[in-house]
Amino acid sequence: MQQERRYSEMTEQELWQEIASLKEKARKAEQLGIINEFAVLERKVQMARAYLLDPNQFTAGEIYEIDGAPGEFFKIDYMNGVFAWGYRLSGDGKEEALPISLLGKRK
């Protein structure tokens, strides 16, 4: 059995290939009605996309819109790799981590 490589070890081209493969698997899972598998694959796509972005483009203290959740905003407290740690402005103030690929334009 081949051991999977971490996204952090992949080149940009390998990440794009992985994203394409995951999207195809997600499409098939959705067609077959396997919703939980579809959700897992969509999350993997978001994680792979995070490694294509520059974490330095995201700043602590800034507020970003959450992609896929119109009207929801996330304030970054600090960065750790490709994860932004902070809280949702409309939430209960609990700290959570989001991959930077889920963060859209600044507010």
Steps between C-alpha positions, in 0.01 A plus 500: 500500500637838401535753778327830431717810490419804705372804315789698648744269316331535160599734220249748360439275200443196724254701710301598189493134390384396847225763496379380159497139620314589820243705309432207268457263796271754669290530184458122487413481871239773454348318202481180704340688789785431743473837671747438784770386253428807287546728804830336595635536146391865482692566825808333353473728196493804731805372688696442178403848377629651824849377412483690170453831686754718678421516874682835513210652305276451805543732795417460867239752611339515155147387421430279198181371344464122520470349151188292462329678791370833368477766769719307747828657603808369679749705703852359508677499836814324373632282220647152532615364164207499259247535782352825623402484867230733622124522528188559294349843558149352498600209724533446872858628516657154526840471338521283190741441213412534133722416205591823325335372182164560670574867555389744233528872464567729793214682659 
